[in-house]
Amino acid sequence: MQSRQQKRKNAKKHILGVGSLELLFEILRTLYLFLEISMFLFVAFLDLVSANMLGTSSCEKPSERESLQREIT
């Protein structure tokens, strides 16, 4: 059987070793997910801004764009 001190040392190694690495990876994965969502929203926002400036959207079909131009002229 192991002594109490040996068990404590093993527990500390586990807490400082594997557990902290897993925690670090979870934090990094969460930050990456947040960054990915932020970039998606930023690109969607830029698409909306450019659509307002140009009067068109990249989501529209060319036929819709042409019909809108015919209605205006």
N, CA, C, O and CB atoms as a CASP TS submission, in Angstrom:
PFRMAT TS
TARGET T0000
AUTHOR 0000-0000-0000
METHOD Language model
MODEL 1
PARENT N/A
ATOM      1  N   MET     1       0.837  -1.195   0.000  1.00  0.00           N
ATOM      2  CA  MET     1       0.000   0.000   0.000  1.00  0.00           C
ATOM      3  C   MET     1       0.876   1.250   0.000  1.00  0.00           C
ATOM      4  O   MET     1       1.987   1.264   0.530  1.00  0.00           O
ATOM      5  CB  MET     1      -0.949   0.003   1.220  1.00  0.00           C
ATOM      6  N   GLN     2       0.336   2.282  -0.608  1.00  0.00           N
ATOM      7  CA  GLN     2       1.074   3.538  -0.657  1.00  0.00           C
ATOM      8  C   GLN     2       0.797   4.357   0.591  1.00  0.00           C
ATOM      9  O   GLN     2      -0.275   4.266   1.188  1.00  0.00           O
ATOM     10  CB  GLN     2       0.706   4.338  -1.914  1.00  0.00           C
ATOM     11  N   SER     3       1.760   5.141   0.965  1.00  0.00           N
ATOM     12  CA  SER     3       1.554   6.018   2.120  1.00  0.00           C
ATOM     13  C   SER     3       0.704   7.216   1.702  1.00  0.00           C
ATOM     14  O   SER     3       0.499   7.462   0.514  1.00  0.00           O
ATOM     15  CB  SER     3       2.916   6.490   2.711  1.00  0.00           C
ATOM     16  N   ARG     4       0.219   7.948   2.687  1.00  0.00           N
ATOM     17  CA  ARG     4      -0.617   9.124   2.389  1.00  0.00           C
ATOM     18  C   ARG     4       0.165  10.181   1.629  1.00  0.00           C
ATOM     19  O   ARG     4      -0.373  10.823   0.727  1.00  0.00           O
ATOM     20  CB  ARG     4      -1.178   9.727   3.682  1.00  0.00           C
ATOM     21  N   GLN     5       1.437  10.369   1.987  1.00  0.00           N
ATOM     22  CA  GLN     5       2.239  11.374   1.293  1.00  0.00           C
ATOM     23  C   GLN     5       2.415  11.008  -0.181  1.00  0.00           C
ATOM     24  O   GLN     5       2.366  11.879  -1.049  1.00  0.00           O
ATOM     25  CB  GLN     5       3.609  11.526   1.969  1.00  0.00           C
ATOM     26  N   GLN     6       2.614   9.754  -0.455  1.00  0.00           N
ATOM     27  CA  GLN     6       2.778   9.319  -1.844  1.00  0.00           C
ATOM     28  C   GLN     6       1.490   9.545  -2.630  1.00  0.00           C
ATOM     29  O   GLN     6       1.529   9.969  -3.786  1.00  0.00           O
ATOM     30  CB  GLN     6       3.186   7.831  -1.904  1.00  0.00           C
ATOM     31  N   LYS     7       0.349   9.262  -2.003  1.00  0.00           N
ATOM     32  CA  LYS     7      -0.931   9.489  -2.666  1.00  0.00           C
ATOM     33  C   LYS     7      -1.146  10.967  -2.942  1.00  0.00           C
ATOM     34  O   LYS     7      -1.647  11.339  -4.003  1.00  0.00           O
ATOM     35  CB  LYS     7      -2.076   8.941  -1.820  1.00  0.00           C
ATOM     36  N   ARG     8      -0.767  11.815  -1.986  1.00  0.00           N
ATOM     37  CA  ARG     8      -0.911  13.257  -2.191  1.00  0.00           C
ATOM     38  C   ARG     8      -0.029  13.736  -3.336  1.00  0.00           C
ATOM     39  O   ARG     8      -0.463  14.538  -4.163  1.00  0.00           O
ATOM     40  CB  ARG     8      -0.565  14.018  -0.908  1.00  0.00           C
ATOM     41  N   LYS     9       1.205  13.250  -3.389  1.00  0.00           N
ATOM     42  CA  LYS     9       2.101  13.643  -4.481  1.00  0.00           C
ATOM     43  C   LYS     9       1.528  13.226  -5.829  1.00  0.00           C
ATOM     44  O   LYS     9       1.578  13.990  -6.794  1.00  0.00           O
ATOM     45  CB  LYS     9       3.496  13.023  -4.287  1.00  0.00           C
ATOM     46  N   ASN    10       0.988  12.024  -5.895  1.00  0.00           N
ATOM     47  CA  ASN    10       0.386  11.558  -7.145  1.00  0.00           C
ATOM     48  C   ASN    10      -0.824  12.408  -7.518  1.00  0.00           C
ATOM     49  O   ASN    10      -1.029  12.724  -8.690  1.00  0.00           O
ATOM     50  CB  ASN    10      -0.022  10.082  -7.026  1.00  0.00           C
ATOM     51  N   ALA    11      -1.622  12.775  -6.524  1.00  0.00           N
ATOM     52  CA  ALA    11      -2.791  13.610  -6.785  1.00  0.00           C
ATOM     53  C   ALA    11      -2.370  14.988  -7.284  1.00  0.00           C
ATOM     54  O   ALA    11      -2.983  15.528  -8.205  1.00  0.00           O
ATOM     55  CB  ALA    11      -3.651  13.744  -5.519  1.00  0.00           C
ATOM     56  N   LYS    12      -1.328  15.558  -6.683  1.00  0.00           N
ATOM     57  CA  LYS    12      -0.849  16.868  -7.131  1.00  0.00           C
ATOM     58  C   LYS    12      -0.312  16.792  -8.552  1.00  0.00           C
ATOM     59  O   LYS    12      -0.534  17.702  -9.350  1.00  0.00           O
ATOM     60  CB  LYS    12       0.237  17.396  -6.185  1.00  0.00           C
ATOM     61  N   LYS    13       0.384  15.726  -8.868  1.00  0.00           N
ATOM     62  CA  LYS    13       0.889  15.568 -10.228  1.00  0.00           C
ATOM     63  C   LYS    13      -0.268  15.511 -11.217  1.00  0.00           C
ATOM     64  O   LYS    13      -0.202  16.107 -12.293  1.00  0.00           O
ATOM     65  CB  LYS    13       1.756  14.300 -10.342  1.00  0.00           C
ATOM     66  N   HIS    14      -1.311  14.806 -10.857  1.00  0.00           N
ATOM     67  CA  HIS    14      -2.466  14.700 -11.752  1.00  0.00           C
ATOM     68  C   HIS    14      -3.131  16.063 -11.924  1.00  0.00           C
ATOM     69  O   HIS    14      -3.481  16.447 -13.040  1.00  0.00           O
ATOM     70  CB  HIS    14      -3.484  13.673 -11.208  1.00  0.00           C
ATOM     71  N   ILE    15      -3.304  16.788 -10.831  1.00  0.00           N
ATOM     72  CA  ILE    15      -3.966  18.093 -10.911  1.00  0.00           C
ATOM     73  C   ILE    15      -3.123  19.057 -11.737  1.00  0.00           C
ATOM     74  O   ILE    15      -3.664  19.781 -12.572  1.00  0.00           O
ATOM     75  CB  ILE    15      -4.216  18.671  -9.497  1.00  0.00           C
ATOM     76  N   LEU    16      -1.831  19.082 -11.525  1.00  0.00           N
ATOM     77  CA  LEU    16      -0.977  20.021 -12.241  1.00  0.00           C
ATOM     78  C   LEU    16      -0.604  19.542 -13.629  1.00  0.00           C
ATOM     79  O   LEU    16      -0.231  20.351 -14.478  1.00  0.00           O
ATOM     80  CB  LEU    16       0.266  20.280 -11.454  1.00  0.00           C
ATOM     81  N   GLY    17      -0.694  18.262 -13.876  1.00  0.00           N
ATOM     82  CA  GLY    17      -0.259  17.725 -15.164  1.00  0.00           C
ATOM     83  C   GLY    17      -1.377  17.605 -16.160  1.00  0.00           C
ATOM     84  O   GLY    17      -1.649  18.537 -16.917  1.00  0.00           O
ATOM     85  N   VAL    18      -2.026  16.468 -16.165  1.00  0.00           N
ATOM     86  CA  VAL    18      -3.034  16.150 -17.178  1.00  0.00           C
ATOM     87  C   VAL    18      -4.246  17.063 -17.068  1.00  0.00           C
ATOM     88  O   VAL    18      -4.761  17.536 -18.081  1.00  0.00           O
ATOM     89  CB  VAL    18      -3.470  14.695 -17.051  1.00  0.00           C
ATOM     90  N   GLY    19      -4.700  17.314 -15.854  1.00  0.00           N
ATOM     91  CA  GLY    19      -5.899  18.132 -15.680  1.00  0.00           C
ATOM     92  C   GLY    19      -5.729  19.538 -16.207  1.00  0.00           C
ATOM     93  O   GLY    19      -6.639  20.077 -16.837  1.00  0.00           O
ATOM     94  N   SER    20      -4.577  20.145 -15.959  1.00  0.00           N
ATOM     95  CA  SER    20      -4.375  21.514 -16.425  1.00  0.00           C
ATOM     96  C   SER    20      -4.221  21.571 -17.941  1.00  0.00           C
ATOM     97  O   SER    20      -4.629  22.549 -18.568  1.00  0.00           O
ATOM     98  CB  SER    20      -3.150  22.126 -15.754  1.00  0.00           C
ATOM     99  N   LEU    21      -3.635  20.530 -18.537  1.00  0.00           N
ATOM    100  CA  LEU    21      -3.541  20.508 -19.995  1.00  0.00           C
ATOM    101  C   LEU    21      -4.919  20.382 -20.637  1.00  0.00           C
ATOM    102  O   LEU    21      -5.212  21.048 -21.630  1.00  0.00           O
ATOM    103  CB  LEU    21      -2.644  19.358 -20.452  1.00  0.00           C
ATOM    104  N   GLU    22      -5.751  19.533 -20.070  1.00  0.00           N
ATOM    105  CA  GLU    22      -7.108  19.394 -20.596  1.00  0.00           C
ATOM    106  C   GLU    22      -7.875  20.701 -20.454  1.00  0.00           C
ATOM    107  O   GLU    22      -8.613  21.096 -21.357  1.00  0.00           O
ATOM    108  CB  GLU    22      -7.854  18.262 -19.875  1.00  0.00           C
ATOM    109  N   LEU    23      -7.699  21.370 -19.321  1.00  0.00           N
ATOM    110  CA  LEU    23      -8.356  22.653 -19.110  1.00  0.00           C
ATOM    111  C   LEU    23      -7.858  23.684 -20.114  1.00  0.00           C
ATOM    112  O   LEU    23      -8.649  24.457 -20.655  1.00  0.00           O
ATOM    113  CB  LEU    23      -8.120  23.146 -17.682  1.00  0.00           C
ATOM    114  N   LEU    24      -6.563  23.700 -20.363  1.00  0.00           N
ATOM    115  CA  LEU    24      -5.994  24.627 -21.335  1.00  0.00           C
ATOM    116  C   LEU    24      -6.558  24.369 -22.729  1.00  0.00           C
ATOM    117  O   LEU    24      -6.909  25.312 -23.438  1.00  0.00           O
ATOM    118  CB  LEU    24      -4.466  24.510 -21.353  1.00  0.00           C
ATOM    119  N   PHE    25      -6.647  23.110 -23.125  1.00  0.00           N
ATOM    120  CA  PHE    25      -7.206  22.788 -24.440  1.00  0.00           C
ATOM    121  C   PHE    25      -8.677  23.174 -24.533  1.00  0.00           C
ATOM    122  O   PHE    25      -9.121  23.641 -25.582  1.00  0.00           O
ATOM    123  CB  PHE    25      -7.042  21.299 -24.735  1.00  0.00           C
ATOM    124  N   GLU    26      -9.433  22.994 -23.473  1.00  0.00           N
ATOM    125  CA  GLU    26     -10.838  23.396 -23.475  1.00  0.00           C
ATOM    126  C   GLU    26     -10.970  24.911 -23.629  1.00  0.00           C
ATOM    127  O   GLU    26     -11.833  25.392 -24.364  1.00  0.00           O
ATOM    128  CB  GLU    26     -11.530  22.932 -22.183  1.00  0.00           C
ATOM    129  N   ILE    27     -10.112  25.659 -22.936  1.00  0.00           N
ATOM    130  CA  ILE    27     -10.145  27.122 -23.048  1.00  0.00           C
ATOM    131  C   ILE    27      -9.775  27.559 -24.456  1.00  0.00           C
ATOM    132  O   ILE    27     -10.426  28.435 -25.026  1.00  0.00           O
ATOM    133  CB  ILE    27      -9.191  27.769 -22.027  1.00  0.00           C
ATOM    134  N   LEU    28      -8.734  26.956 -25.023  1.00  0.00           N
ATOM    135  CA  LEU    28      -8.327  27.300 -26.386  1.00  0.00           C
ATOM    136  C   LEU    28      -9.402  26.938 -27.404  1.00  0.00           C
ATOM    137  O   LEU    28      -9.636  27.682 -28.356  1.00  0.00           O
ATOM    138  CB  LEU    28      -7.022  26.597 -26.740  1.00  0.00           C
ATOM    139  N   ARG    29     -10.053  25.799 -27.202  1.00  0.00           N
ATOM    140  CA  ARG    29     -11.117  25.395 -28.123  1.00  0.00           C
ATOM    141  C   ARG    29     -12.300  26.359 -28.047  1.00  0.00           C
ATOM    142  O   ARG    29     -12.908  26.690 -29.065  1.00  0.00           O
ATOM    143  CB  ARG    29     -11.580  23.963 -27.812  1.00  0.00           C
ATOM    144  N   THR    30     -12.621  26.805 -26.832  1.00  0.00           N
ATOM    145  CA  THR    30     -13.710  27.765 -26.658  1.00  0.00           C
ATOM    146  C   THR    30     -13.368  29.100 -27.305  1.00  0.00           C
ATOM    147  O   THR    30     -14.216  29.707 -27.959  1.00  0.00           O
ATOM    148  CB  THR    30     -14.015  27.965 -25.171  1.00  0.00           C
ATOM    149  N   LEU    31     -12.139  29.560 -27.129  1.00  0.00           N
ATOM    150  CA  LEU    31     -11.717  30.812 -27.758  1.00  0.00           C
ATOM    151  C   LEU    31     -11.746  30.709 -29.280  1.00  0.00           C
ATOM    152  O   LEU    31     -12.147  31.655 -29.958  1.00  0.00           O
ATOM    153  CB  LEU    31     -10.313  31.193 -27.289  1.00  0.00           C
ATOM    154  N   TYR    32     -11.326  29.569 -29.819  1.00  0.00           N
ATOM    155  CA  TYR    32     -11.356  29.369 -31.262  1.00  0.00           C
ATOM    156  C   TYR    32     -12.796  29.390 -31.784  1.00  0.00           C
ATOM    157  O   TYR    32     -13.074  29.984 -32.826  1.00  0.00           O
ATOM    158  CB  TYR    32     -10.672  28.043 -31.632  1.00  0.00           C
ATOM    159  N   LEU    33     -13.697  28.747 -31.065  1.00  0.00           N
ATOM    160  CA  LEU    33     -15.100  28.744 -31.471  1.00  0.00           C
ATOM    161  C   LEU    33     -15.669  30.154 -31.449  1.00  0.00           C
ATOM    162  O   LEU    33     -16.393  30.546 -32.364  1.00  0.00           O
ATOM    163  CB  LEU    33     -15.924  27.827 -30.558  1.00  0.00           C
ATOM    164  N   PHE    34     -15.347  30.917 -30.414  1.00  0.00           N
ATOM    165  CA  PHE    34     -15.792  32.302 -30.329  1.00  0.00           C
ATOM    166  C   PHE    34     -15.239  33.125 -31.488  1.00  0.00           C
ATOM    167  O   PHE    34     -15.956  33.937 -32.070  1.00  0.00           O
ATOM    168  CB  PHE    34     -15.368  32.918 -28.993  1.00  0.00           C
ATOM    169  N   LEU    35     -13.972  32.919 -31.824  1.00  0.00           N
ATOM    170  CA  LEU    35     -13.354  33.640 -32.932  1.00  0.00           C
ATOM    171  C   LEU    35     -14.018  33.277 -34.257  1.00  0.00           C
ATOM    172  O   LEU    35     -14.254  34.148 -35.094  1.00  0.00           O
ATOM    173  CB  LEU    35     -11.852  33.340 -32.993  1.00  0.00           C
ATOM    174  N   GLU    36     -14.318  32.000 -34.446  1.00  0.00           N
ATOM    175  CA  GLU    36     -14.954  31.555 -35.686  1.00  0.00           C
ATOM    176  C   GLU    36     -16.350  32.170 -35.844  1.00  0.00           C
ATOM    177  O   GLU    36     -16.711  32.626 -36.929  1.00  0.00           O
ATOM    178  CB  GLU    36     -15.046  30.019 -35.715  1.00  0.00           C
ATOM    179  N   ILE    37     -17.122  32.181 -34.769  1.00  0.00           N
ATOM    180  CA  ILE    37     -18.464  32.771 -34.823  1.00  0.00           C
ATOM    181  C   ILE    37     -18.371  34.275 -35.060  1.00  0.00           C
ATOM    182  O   ILE    37     -19.158  34.834 -35.823  1.00  0.00           O
ATOM    183  CB  ILE    37     -19.241  32.481 -33.517  1.00  0.00           C
ATOM    184  N   SER    38     -17.415  34.927 -34.410  1.00  0.00           N
ATOM    185  CA  SER    38     -17.242  36.370 -34.590  1.00  0.00           C
ATOM    186  C   SER    38     -16.883  36.707 -36.029  1.00  0.00           C
ATOM    187  O   SER    38     -17.402  37.674 -36.588  1.00  0.00           O
ATOM    188  CB  SER    38     -16.162  36.900 -33.646  1.00  0.00           C
ATOM    189  N   MET    39     -16.003  35.920 -36.633  1.00  0.00           N
ATOM    190  CA  MET    39     -15.626  36.178 -38.019  1.00  0.00           C
ATOM    191  C   MET    39     -16.817  35.967 -38.966  1.00  0.00           C
ATOM    192  O   MET    39     -16.991  36.720 -39.924  1.00  0.00           O
ATOM    193  CB  MET    39     -14.455  35.268 -38.426  1.00  0.00           C
ATOM    194  N   PHE    40     -17.626  34.951 -38.695  1.00  0.00           N
ATOM    195  CA  PHE    40     -18.807  34.727 -39.526  1.00  0.00           C
ATOM    196  C   PHE    40     -19.759  35.916 -39.445  1.00  0.00           C
ATOM    197  O   PHE    40     -20.265  36.377 -40.468  1.00  0.00           O
ATOM    198  CB  PHE    40     -19.528  33.441 -39.101  1.00  0.00           C
ATOM    199  N   LEU    41     -20.004  36.414 -38.229  1.00  0.00           N
ATOM    200  CA  LEU    41     -20.895  37.559 -38.063  1.00  0.00           C
ATOM    201  C   LEU    41     -20.311  38.812 -38.706  1.00  0.00           C
ATOM    202  O   LEU    41     -21.048  39.621 -39.272  1.00  0.00           O
ATOM    203  CB  LEU    41     -21.167  37.809 -36.582  1.00  0.00           C
ATOM    204  N   PHE    42     -19.003  38.976 -38.624  1.00  0.00           N
ATOM    205  CA  PHE    42     -18.350  40.133 -39.230  1.00  0.00           C
ATOM    206  C   PHE    42     -18.492  40.104 -40.745  1.00  0.00           C
ATOM    207  O   PHE    42     -18.768  41.135 -41.358  1.00  0.00           O
ATOM    208  CB  PHE    42     -16.872  40.178 -38.840  1.00  0.00           C
ATOM    209  N   VAL    43     -18.306  38.939 -41.356  1.00  0.00           N
ATOM    210  CA  VAL    43     -18.447  38.820 -42.806  1.00  0.00           C
ATOM    211  C   VAL    43     -19.902  39.059 -43.217  1.00  0.00           C
ATOM    212  O   VAL    43     -20.159  39.697 -44.238  1.00  0.00           O
ATOM    213  CB  VAL    43     -17.971  37.428 -43.286  1.00  0.00           C
ATOM    214  N   ALA    44     -20.844  38.554 -42.435  1.00  0.00           N
ATOM    215  CA  ALA    44     -22.256  38.796 -42.739  1.00  0.00           C
ATOM    216  C   ALA    44     -22.575  40.289 -42.637  1.00  0.00           C
ATOM    217  O   ALA    44     -23.325  40.819 -43.456  1.00  0.00           O
ATOM    218  CB  ALA    44     -23.164  37.985 -41.782  1.00  0.00           C
ATOM    219  N   PHE    45     -22.012  40.963 -41.644  1.00  0.00           N
ATOM    220  CA  PHE    45     -22.216  42.399 -41.489  1.00  0.00           C
ATOM    221  C   PHE    45     -21.632  43.154 -42.678  1.00  0.00           C
ATOM    222  O   PHE    45     -22.268  44.069 -43.201  1.00  0.00           O
ATOM    223  CB  PHE    45     -21.585  42.894 -40.180  1.00  0.00           C
ATOM    224  N   LEU    46     -20.428  42.782 -43.110  1.00  0.00           N
ATOM    225  CA  LEU    46     -19.825  43.447 -44.265  1.00  0.00           C
ATOM    226  C   LEU    46     -20.650  43.229 -45.529  1.00  0.00           C
ATOM    227  O   LEU    46     -20.755  44.126 -46.366  1.00  0.00           O
ATOM    228  CB  LEU    46     -18.399  42.943 -44.482  1.00  0.00           C
ATOM    229  N   ASP    47     -21.232  42.048 -45.669  1.00  0.00           N
ATOM    230  CA  ASP    47     -22.087  41.775 -46.824  1.00  0.00           C
ATOM    231  C   ASP    47     -23.306  42.687 -46.810  1.00  0.00           C
ATOM    232  O   ASP    47     -23.708  43.213 -47.847  1.00  0.00           O
ATOM    233  CB  ASP    47     -22.525  40.300 -46.839  1.00  0.00           C
ATOM    234  N   LEU    48     -23.890  42.871 -45.636  1.00  0.00           N
ATOM    235  CA  LEU    48     -25.045  43.763 -45.541  1.00  0.00           C
ATOM    236  C   LEU    48     -24.665  45.213 -45.843  1.00  0.00           C
ATOM    237  O   LEU    48     -25.410  45.917 -46.524  1.00  0.00           O
ATOM    238  CB  LEU    48     -25.669  43.668 -44.152  1.00  0.00           C
ATOM    239  N   VAL    49     -23.526  45.658 -45.347  1.00  0.00           N
ATOM    240  CA  VAL    49     -23.085  47.026 -45.594  1.00  0.00           C
ATOM    241  C   VAL    49     -22.808  47.234 -47.073  1.00  0.00           C
ATOM    242  O   VAL    49     -23.213  48.247 -47.642  1.00  0.00           O
ATOM    243  CB  VAL    49     -21.835  47.351 -44.768  1.00  0.00           C
ATOM    244  N   SER    50     -22.124  46.286 -47.702  1.00  0.00           N
ATOM    245  CA  SER    50     -21.835  46.433 -49.127  1.00  0.00           C
ATOM    246  C   SER    50     -23.125  46.352 -49.945  1.00  0.00           C
ATOM    247  O   SER    50     -23.232  47.007 -50.981  1.00  0.00           O
ATOM    248  CB  SER    50     -20.835  45.351 -49.592  1.00  0.00           C
ATOM    249  N   ALA    51     -24.091  45.574 -49.508  1.00  0.00           N
ATOM    250  CA  ALA    51     -25.363  45.497 -50.224  1.00  0.00           C
ATOM    251  C   ALA    51     -26.089  46.830 -50.156  1.00  0.00           C
ATOM    252  O   ALA    51     -26.711  47.249 -51.132  1.00  0.00           O
ATOM    253  CB  ALA    51     -26.246  44.378 -49.648  1.00  0.00           C
ATOM    254  N   ASN    52     -26.017  47.497 -49.016  1.00  0.00           N
ATOM    255  CA  ASN    52     -26.649  48.814 -48.907  1.00  0.00           C
ATOM    256  C   ASN    52     -25.954  49.836 -49.784  1.00  0.00           C
ATOM    257  O   ASN    52     -26.606  50.706 -50.362  1.00  0.00           O
ATOM    258  CB  ASN    52     -26.647  49.288 -47.460  1.00  0.00           C
ATOM    259  N   MET    53     -24.634  49.741 -49.891  1.00  0.00           N
ATOM    260  CA  MET    53     -23.893  50.705 -50.708  1.00  0.00           C
ATOM    261  C   MET    53     -24.119  50.472 -52.196  1.00  0.00           C
ATOM    262  O   MET    53     -24.262  51.423 -52.965  1.00  0.00           O
ATOM    263  CB  MET    53     -22.403  50.629 -50.393  1.00  0.00           C
ATOM    264  N   LEU    54     -24.152  49.202 -52.602  1.00  0.00           N
ATOM    265  CA  LEU    54     -24.257  48.886 -54.016  1.00  0.00           C
ATOM    266  C   LEU    54     -25.696  48.654 -54.470  1.00  0.00           C
ATOM    267  O   LEU    54     -25.979  48.648 -55.668  1.00  0.00           O
ATOM    268  CB  LEU    54     -23.433  47.674 -54.322  1.00  0.00           C
ATOM    269  N   GLY    55     -26.577  48.469 -53.537  1.00  0.00           N
ATOM    270  CA  GLY    55     -27.959  48.195 -53.890  1.00  0.00           C
ATOM    271  C   GLY    55     -28.211  46.748 -54.241  1.00  0.00           C
ATOM    272  O   GLY    55     -29.301  46.409 -54.702  1.00  0.00           O
ATOM    273  N   THR    56     -27.246  45.898 -54.039  1.00  0.00           N
ATOM    274  CA  THR    56     -27.400  44.471 -54.313  1.00  0.00           C
ATOM    275  C   THR    56     -26.817  43.684 -53.157  1.00  0.00           C
ATOM    276  O   THR    56     -26.119  44.236 -52.306  1.00  0.00           O
ATOM    277  CB  THR    56     -26.716  44.076 -55.649  1.00  0.00           C
ATOM    278  N   SER    57     -27.103  42.407 -53.131  1.00  0.00           N
ATOM    279  CA  SER    57     -26.545  41.520 -52.122  1.00  0.00           C
ATOM    280  C   SER    57     -25.941  40.315 -52.805  1.00  0.00           C
ATOM    281  O   SER    57     -26.403  39.902 -53.869  1.00  0.00           O
ATOM    282  CB  SER    57     -27.616  41.091 -51.099  1.00  0.00           C
ATOM    283  N   SER    58     -24.918  39.753 -52.206  1.00  0.00           N
ATOM    284  CA  SER    58     -24.304  38.569 -52.800  1.00  0.00           C
ATOM    285  C   SER    58     -25.227  37.361 -52.704  1.00  0.00           C
ATOM    286  O   SER    58     -25.002  36.357 -53.379  1.00  0.00           O
ATOM    287  CB  SER    58     -22.972  38.264 -52.119  1.00  0.00           C
ATOM    288  N   CYS    59     -26.263  37.446 -51.874  1.00  0.00           N
ATOM    289  CA  CYS    59     -27.196  36.338 -51.715  1.00  0.00           C
ATOM    290  C   CYS    59     -28.255  36.322 -52.811  1.00  0.00           C
ATOM    291  O   CYS    59     -28.910  35.303 -53.027  1.00  0.00           O
ATOM    292  CB  CYS    59     -27.861  36.411 -50.356  1.00  0.00           C
ATOM    293  N   GLU    60     -28.426  37.443 -53.499  1.00  0.00           N
ATOM    294  CA  GLU    60     -29.458  37.511 -54.521  1.00  0.00           C
ATOM    295  C   GLU    60     -29.042  36.741 -55.767  1.00  0.00           C
ATOM    296  O   GLU    60     -27.856  36.606 -56.071  1.00  0.00           O
ATOM    297  CB  GLU    60     -29.762  38.964 -54.874  1.00  0.00           C
ATOM    298  N   LYS    61     -30.029  36.250 -56.468  1.00  0.00           N
ATOM    299  CA  LYS    61     -29.767  35.610 -57.751  1.00  0.00           C
ATOM    300  C   LYS    61     -29.626  36.700 -58.814  1.00  0.00           C
ATOM    301  O   LYS    61     -30.219  37.771 -58.681  1.00  0.00           O
ATOM    302  CB  LYS    61     -30.906  34.600 -58.123  1.00  0.00           C
ATOM    303  N   PRO    62     -28.856  36.442 -59.857  1.00  0.00           N
ATOM    304  CA  PRO    62     -28.706  37.467 -60.908  1.00  0.00           C
ATOM    305  C   PRO    62     -30.033  37.858 -61.540  1.00  0.00           C
ATOM    306  O   PRO    62     -30.220  39.021 -61.900  1.00  0.00           O
ATOM    307  CB  PRO    62     -27.766  36.971 -61.990  1.00  0.00           C
ATOM    308  N   SER    63     -30.952  36.919 -61.683  1.00  0.00           N
ATOM    309  CA  SER    63     -32.236  37.247 -62.301  1.00  0.00           C
ATOM    310  C   SER    63     -33.021  38.231 -61.432  1.00  0.00           C
ATOM    311  O   SER    63     -33.686  39.124 -61.959  1.00  0.00           O
ATOM    312  CB  SER    63     -33.061  35.969 -62.535  1.00  0.00           C
ATOM    313  N   GLU    64     -32.952  38.078 -60.121  1.00  0.00           N
ATOM    314  CA  GLU    64     -33.628  39.022 -59.232  1.00  0.00           C
ATOM    315  C   GLU    64     -33.016  40.408 -59.360  1.00  0.00           C
ATOM    316  O   GLU    64     -33.728  41.412 -59.364  1.00  0.00           O
ATOM    317  CB  GLU    64     -33.555  38.542 -57.774  1.00  0.00           C
ATOM    318  N   ARG    65     -31.703  40.460 -59.463  1.00  0.00           N
ATOM    319  CA  ARG    65     -31.012  41.734 -59.583  1.00  0.00           C
ATOM    320  C   ARG    65     -31.420  42.437 -60.886  1.00  0.00           C
ATOM    321  O   ARG    65     -31.664  43.644 -60.900  1.00  0.00           O
ATOM    322  CB  ARG    65     -29.479  41.524 -59.533  1.00  0.00           C
ATOM    323  N   GLU    66     -31.490  41.666 -61.978  1.00  0.00           N
ATOM    324  CA  GLU    66     -31.878  42.256 -63.259  1.00  0.00           C
ATOM    325  C   GLU    66     -33.315  42.753 -63.231  1.00  0.00           C
ATOM    326  O   GLU    66     -33.611  43.820 -63.769  1.00  0.00           O
ATOM    327  CB  GLU    66     -31.702  41.245 -64.382  1.00  0.00           C
ATOM    328  N   SER    67     -34.206  41.995 -62.613  1.00  0.00           N
ATOM    329  CA  SER    67     -35.601  42.429 -62.560  1.00  0.00           C
ATOM    330  C   SER    67     -35.756  43.684 -61.702  1.00  0.00           C
ATOM    331  O   SER    67     -36.581  44.545 -62.006  1.00  0.00           O
ATOM    332  CB  SER    67     -36.486  41.304 -62.014  1.00  0.00           C
ATOM    333  N   LEU    68     -34.970  43.788 -60.636  1.00  0.00           N
ATOM    334  CA  LEU    68     -35.009  45.001 -59.826  1.00  0.00           C
ATOM    335  C   LEU    68     -34.487  46.198 -60.606  1.00  0.00           C
ATOM    336  O   LEU    68     -35.016  47.301 -60.472  1.00  0.00           O
ATOM    337  CB  LEU    68     -34.197  44.815 -58.549  1.00  0.00           C
ATOM    338  N   GLN    69     -33.458  45.993 -61.417  1.00  0.00           N
ATOM    339  CA  GLN    69     -32.918  47.092 -62.213  1.00  0.00           C
ATOM    340  C   GLN    69     -33.922  47.524 -63.274  1.00  0.00           C
ATOM    341  O   GLN    69     -34.025  48.713 -63.576  1.00  0.00           O
ATOM    342  CB  GLN    69     -31.590  46.682 -62.871  1.00  0.00           C
ATOM    343  N   ARG    70     -34.660  46.582 -63.841  1.00  0.00           N
ATOM    344  CA  ARG    70     -35.677  46.933 -64.845  1.00  0.00           C
ATOM    345  C   ARG    70     -36.809  47.732 -64.208  1.00  0.00           C
ATOM    346  O   ARG    70     -37.329  48.666 -64.818  1.00  0.00           O
ATOM    347  CB  ARG    70     -36.240  45.661 -65.517  1.00  0.00           C
ATOM    348  N   GLU    71     -37.191  47.370 -62.986  1.00  0.00           N
ATOM    349  CA  GLU    71     -38.256  48.095 -62.313  1.00  0.00           C
ATOM    350  C   GLU    71     -37.838  49.528 -61.995  1.00  0.00           C
ATOM    351  O   GLU    71     -38.659  50.444 -62.050  1.00  0.00           O
ATOM    352  CB  GLU    71     -38.658  47.372 -61.037  1.00  0.00           C
ATOM    353  N   ILE    72     -36.583  49.718 -61.668  1.00  0.00           N
ATOM    354  CA  ILE    72     -36.102  51.059 -61.331  1.00  0.00           C
ATOM    355  C   ILE    72     -36.065  51.934 -62.575  1.00  0.00           C
ATOM    356  O   ILE    72     -36.422  53.110 -62.509  1.00  0.00           O
ATOM    357  CB  ILE    72     -34.706  50.991 -60.682  1.00  0.00           C
ATOM    358  N   THR    73     -35.636  51.379 -63.713  1.00  0.00           N
ATOM    359  CA  THR    73     -35.495  52.187 -64.937  1.00  0.00           C
ATOM    360  C   THR    73     -36.730  52.232 -65.770  1.00  0.00           C
ATOM    361  O   THR    73     -36.743  52.874 -66.820  1.00  0.00           O
ATOM    362  CB  THR    73     -34.387  51.671 -65.768  1.00  0.00           C
TER
END
